[in-house]
């Protein structure tokens, strides 16, 4: 077995580009998701080590020094960070010329040949679902025999056949063992989750066909392949014992609530463990299911509303309705389930009027907190193909973030410029958070908890700095 380093490379200051982040960028407030997609193969490879450089604040110099001890390095990359990640690979190779370097992630999955041609320091890329692909590389198998691999062979680039999707999800070892071994969980912050939190997946893939969503279209696929409830509950029992300081567990499945009966079974098991937990959800979960989840420890749902325009929801094939989302939100409010609502500006069909309608919609349904993102046309998504075909792309170099790692506006439409879309994000945030009703709500939350007050004041200062700095970005 090759001595293997799994690396989330150093990048922009505060850049959350880890193998778990849905939008690779710096956030309004300091945020880091767990590098779960790297932790999973790390759990398969005996004796490996996972280094999450951005979250831990590890410098390039330290990473280069560490690489001298290893035979194989596996780096997670993304479209925004790929040029910087390639430079990291080159620095590692200069320090240790015998080091074999492979890249994983959605960017190289959809552009394996271009990725390998971009830098001679990259020896291979593992496409799509790469856990066992990386294990076989670490085992020393001949590269030409490994499914799902693209690699450099002298002057040629070879693409092996696709790897079959993993069906038995229970065969994967627990990522929490790697978290305990290699990570400092206090490094990971998400504004709407209790701190410290811990996140993981209970399944892969998403049945929805949202045109903008990266992971189902590049890595996970559109079938929801799940771990058994017993397997999930056992890992959570172990995690409770490993990490007594954790205040909340988050299930990062694209839509954990897609399989309602399974979610209810897992919830009842979590309730018996006495855990507080949260998950992703579409705004369509029935009231009776919500009631069972809430009774068994559910605290918060991360809900992708995206927009208040039914036409745009139809354009992106979200599979939800505005009226149903309103009812769902009211159901959650009745049950005491907190909602963090996410919205996207600049999706196909966006106009000044739809932006205004979405801001009004968000204020009306009033989730506890929100995140407003710019539509990001990632290569490999249907949205990217539409943007290319219709001339919506502002940049021709896959630019999704600026020089500081903050997301830029990449799309423009007839009658709606990329600058107007960009500027609407700040307007959205200000009109949502600076309402007397919302200020009173958050003030009351802080008054009940000195720890929450300290945290919200820090996040508020970061948020105001973010809004102020946006004036210089487009």
N, C-alpha and C positions, 0 to 999 in steps of 0.2 A: 504494500500500500504506500503510495507516494505521500510524503509529508505535505499537507495541503492547507493553504491559507485562503479563507473566504473573506473578501474585502468589499466593503462599501466605501469607495474611494473618497478622499478629501476633495472638496469642491468649493463653491462659493461659501462665504461665511453664513452660517445658519441655513444652508440649503438642505431641504428635506427631499433627497432624491432616492431614498432607500427602497429596497425591494419590498414594498408594501405601501408606499406613497402613491396615491392616485393622480395627483398633479405634482410633478417634480418641480418645486420652486421654493423660494423663501416665502414664509407666511406673514400675515398681518401681525401675528404674535409668534413667539418662539414655539415651534412645534416639531416633533419628531415621531414618526411611526416606527414600529419595530421592523427590522429587516427580515421579515418572516420567510420571504422567498429564498433568502440565502441561508437562514437557519435550518431550513428543511433538508437541503442536501448536506449541510454541515453535520446534521444529526445522523446521516447515513454513513459518513466517512470517518472511520475510527481515527482518533488522534488529531483531528483537524482543529483549526482555530478560526473563529469569526471575529473580525475587527470592523466595527462600525465607526469609521473615522469622523464623520460630521457630528454625530451625537455625542461622542466622547471627547471631541476637540483634538483628535490626533493629527499631527502635522504630516505633510508629505515627507519630511526628513525622517520622522519616526517610522512611517510606513516603509520607506525604502530600507531603513536599517533592519526592520523586522523581516523583510522579504529575503534577506540573505540566508535565513535559516530554513527556507522551504524549497521544495521541488516543483510544486504546482500552486499557482495562484488563480483564483476564480473571482473575477470582478463583476459586480452588478453595474449596469449602465442604463442610461435613459437617453431619449432624444435630446433634451436640453443639455445634458452633462457629457455627452459622448466625446466631443473634442477634448475636454479637460481630462476625462477618464483615459483616453488614448495616450495623453501625455504622461499620466501616472504610470501606465503600462510601460512606456518607454523608459521612464526613470527606474522602474523596478528591474527592467531588463539590463540596463547599464550597470546596476549594482550587482546583479546576479545573472550573467548571460546564460546559465544553464537552466534558469527558471522557465517552466512552461506556463504560458499565460492564456487563460480562456475568459471570454466575456459571455454573460448571460443577461437576459432582460428583453423586454418587448422590442426595443430598437434593433438589436442584432437579430432577433427572431424574424423580423420582416425584411431586413436588409443584410443578410449574412455576407454576401460577396462584397458589397460596398464597404462593410465594416472591416473585413479582413484586408481589403486593399487600402484602407485608410492609414494603417500603421503596420509595419513589419513586426512590431513587438507583440501583436496579437496572433497567437498560434492557432487558436480555434474559437469558434462560437458554438454554443449549445442552443439549439432552436426550441421554441415552444416550451413544453413542460419538461424541464431539464434535470430533475432530481437524479434519476437513475443514469442519465447520460453522463453526468459529472461523476457519479460513483464509479462507473466503468472506466472513465479516464483515470481516476485516482487509483484504481486497481491495476493500472498499467496495461490494459487491453490495447491491441493495435487500433489506431484511430479509424482505419478504414472499416473496421468491423462494428463500430458503435453507431447505432441508430440515433437520428436527431442531431448529428454533428456535421458541421462544416469546418474544414481545416485547410491549412496551407501545406502543400506537398511540393517542395521546391518552388518552381515558378508557377505551379498550378494551384487552383483552389478547387477542392473536392467537396461535393455536397452528398452526404450519405442519405439513405431513405429516411422518411419521417418515422419518428418513434410513436408507437401506439399510445393513446391516452391511458393513464393509470386508472384502473377501475376499482381495485381494492384499496380504498383510501386508508383503511385500518392498517395496511401493511407499512405505512410510514411511521417512523419513530416520533416521539413527542418533541416538539421544538422547545418546550419549556426546559428540557435538560440542557440545551445549548444556551438558552437565556441565562440559566443559573451559572453555567460554566464560564461564559464569555462576556456577558453584558452587565451593565449597571442599570438596573431598571429605573432608578431615579433620573436617568438622563432623558427619559422619554416623556414628552409633554404633549397634550392635546387640550386646547382651551376648554372644550365642553365636557371632558372626562375628568373624574376625580384623580388626584395625584397622590401616590404613584398608581399608574394603571398598567395593565398587561393585555396585549392583544394577540390573537392567533386566529387560524382558520379552522372551521369544522367541515369544510367542503370547498370544492372548486367549480368554477363555471357559473354561468348565469343564463337563465332561460330567456331573459329579456333581450331585445334586439336594438337597444339604443345605439344610434349611429355614431355617437361621439365617444362611447366608453371603450377604453383601451384594452383592459385585461381580457375580457371575454373574446375579443376579436383577434388577439395575438397569442395569448398564453393559455387561458383557462378553458375556452370554448363555451358553447351554448347549452351544454348539458350540465345540470347541477349534480355533480358526483360527490357523495357525502360520506363522512365517517359515521359509524354506528353511534347511536346515543350512548351506549355503554362505554365505548371508547372515549368519547368526548368527556363524559362525566368522570371517568377514571383519571384523565389528564387534569381535569379541574380539581379533583380531590388532591392529587399530588402537588399541583401548583399552589393550592391553599396552604399546604404544609411547607413548601419551599419558600414561599414569599408571603410571610404573615403581614408584611407592611402594605401589601397591595390593597387598595380601596375599591377597585372596580376592574372587572374583566370585560373586554370588548371582543365580540366575534366579528371578524372582518370579512366574512363571506360576502360576496357581492350583494346577495339578498338572503340573509339567514331565514327570513320569514316566508320565503317562497314555498317551502314544504311545511305547512302549518302544523299538521299532526306530529311531525318529527320535532319541530320547535317546541311544541307543548310537552313532549316527553322529556326533552333535554331540560326545559325550564323546571319541570317538577324535580328532576334530579339536582339541579342547582339550588332549588329551594331547600331541599333536605340538607345540602351542604352549607346553607346560610350565606350564600355569596350574593354580592351586588354585581349586576352585569348589564351590558348594553349591546346593541347590534345595529347593523344596517337594516333598513326596511323600505319597501315601496309603500306609498300612501293608499294602500288597498287592504290592509290587514283587517279581518272582521273583528267586531267588538268582542265577541266571546273568546277569540284567541288572545286578543290584547289583555283581556281580564285575567286569563290563566297566566300569561307571562308576567304581568304586574304582580300577581299574588305570589309569584315564586322568584322575586328578586330583581325583575327588570326595572331599571331606573330611567334609561334614556334610549330613544331611537334616533338614529341618524337617517334623515329622510331626504331623498333627492327629489325635491319638488321641481327643480330646474327653472320653471317659468309659470306665469299665470295665464299664458295664452294657450288655449286648446289647439289652435292651429299649429303652433310650434311643437307642442307635445306630439301631435300627429306626424309632423314633418320628421321628427327624430325617432319615431316609433317607440315612444316611451311606454305605451300600453297603460296609461293612466288617464283619468278625467279630472278636470278642475273641481267639479261638484263633489266627486267622490273624495278627493283630497281634503276638501273643506270638512266633510262629515268625519273622515278619519281623524283629522286634527282635533275636532271637537270631542270625539270619543277618547282620544288620549288625554285631553284636558280633564274630562270627567273622571278618568281613572287615576289621574296624578302622574301620568307618564310624561317625562320631560322630552322635548323635541329640539334637536339641533337641525335646522333646515338648511339645505344647500341649494343654491340658485346659480344659474349660468347665464351670462349675458353674451349675445352675439351668435346664438344658434341660428340655423337657416330659417328665414322668415322674419327675423328680428327687424323691427322698425322703431322709431322714437315712441310711437304709441304703445307697442307691446312692452317696451322697457318700462314705461310709466305704469301700465297695467300690472306688470309683475311687482313693481315696488308697492303699489297699492294692495295687491293680493297678499304680499308678505306681511304688510302692516295689519291687514284684516285678520289673517289667521294667527298671527303673532306667536310663532315658535319662540322658545326661550332665548335661543341664540341662532345666528345665521352665519353662513359663509357664502360670499359672492365671488364667483370665479369668472374669468373670461373663457369663452369657448376656445378649446385647444385642439387644433387639427393634427393629432398625432399620426405619423405615417403608420399604415396598417389598418386604420379605421375607415369606415365608410364616409365619415365626415371629411377626411382628408381627400379621398377620391372625388367627392362632390366639389370640394373647394378647388381642386386642380381643374376639373372639367368646366367649372363655371367662372373661373377667374376671380375667385374670392380671396385668394391668398395675397397678403400684403408683402410677405417676404418669400423669397424663393430658396432659402437655405435652411428650412426647418426651424427657424428661430421662434422659440416659444418663451424664452426668458431673456431679460436684458443682461448687461454686463455685471449687474449686481445680483443676479439670480432671481429677480422678481419677475413674475409673469407679465408678458407684453401682449398687446392686442394684435392678433395675427390674421383676422378676417375683416373684410369690408363688403358691403352690399350696396347696390344702387339706392341712393337716398339715405344711406347710413355709413358714415366713415368709421375707420378703425379708431380714430381719435374720439369720436362721439361715444363709441362703445366703451372705450377705456375710461373716459371721464364719468360715465354713468355708474361705474362701480363705486366710486367715492360718494356720489349722490345717493346711491342705494343705501350704503352703510350709514351715512349721516341721517337720512330720513327715517331709518329703522331704529337706530340706537339713541338718537337725540330727541326722541319723543318723551314728553313728561311721563307717560304711562310706563315706558320701558325703563327710564331712569329710576322711577320709583320701585319698579319690580326688582331691578338689580341691586338697588340700595338696600332694600329689605333683605335680599339674599345675603348681602355682605354683613348686615347688622346681626344676623343670626349666627355668624361664624367668623371669629377673628382670622382663622386660616384662610377662609375664602376672601375676606376683605383684603388681606395682604396680597393674595394671588391676583384678584381682580384689579387692584390698583396698579400692580406691575404690568399686567396685560393691557390695561387701559392706557398706560404711558406708552407702551410699545405700539399700540394701535394708533394713537394720535400721531406718533412719529411717522408711522407708515402712511397715514393719510396726508400728512404734510409733505413727505418726500415724493408722493405721487405726482405732484405738480411738475417735477422734472423728468417724468418718464412717459413714454408713449409705446 
